[in-house]
Amino acid sequence: MPGPDLAYAALDKKTAQTSEAHVIVNGKRRLMRIHEIPQENNTTLGLAEDVTEARELEKRPQTLSGHHA
């Protein structure tokens, strides 16, 4: 629920709200984590964080390294 709805939820609940959404950046699909943080003057501070690579690393199978002969 990124966008205005997330900001309104942050203001209504008086707590930071976070959501994720795919967006196109420079022709590539990226996963963005959106944060809306309520401020004292009835506005929100919005931040976007690209979590595409972190999510891809989470999906990779775990491999063991450091095997010693």
N, C-alpha and C positions, 0 to 999 in steps of 0.2 A: 504494500500500500504506500509506495513512495509518492512524493508530491505533496500537494496541499492537505490531503487527508491525514498524512503522517504528522504534519505540523499542527493541525487542529487537534489531533489526539494528544500530542505532547502538551499543548496548552491546556486542554481539558483535564488531563490526568496529572498535570504539574510534575511530570517526570519524563526523562529522555525516552524517545521511541526509536526503534531500529527496524529496518526492513531491507530486503535484498531484491534487486531487479536486474534483468539483463538489459543492456543498452548497447547501441552501436557507436563505437569511438574509432574514428579514422578508418571506417569500413570493416572493423572487426568487432565481433560480439564479445562483450566483457560483462562480468558479473560485478555489480556495484553494491556495496553495503551502504545504505543511506541512514544517517543519524539526524534526528531533529531534537534539539535541546532547548527547553523553554528558558526564556530570559525574564528578568524582573519587569521589563517594560512591555509585557504582553506581546513579545515577538519570539521567534525561535532562531537559533543558530543551526544552520544546516551544513552537514559535512557529507562528502561522498568519498568512499574508500574502495579502490579497485582490489577485489579479493579473488580475481580469476585464477591467478597462479597458485595461491594458497589452496584453493578448492581443488585444483587439478592435482596438487601434491598429495592431498588427503585421499584422493581416489586411487593413487598408485599403490600397487601391492608392496607391502613391507619386505625389504630384502635384508638379509644378514650380511654384514661386512666385518672385516677384521678376522677372517678365519686364519688360523695359524697352523702351519704344517708341523 
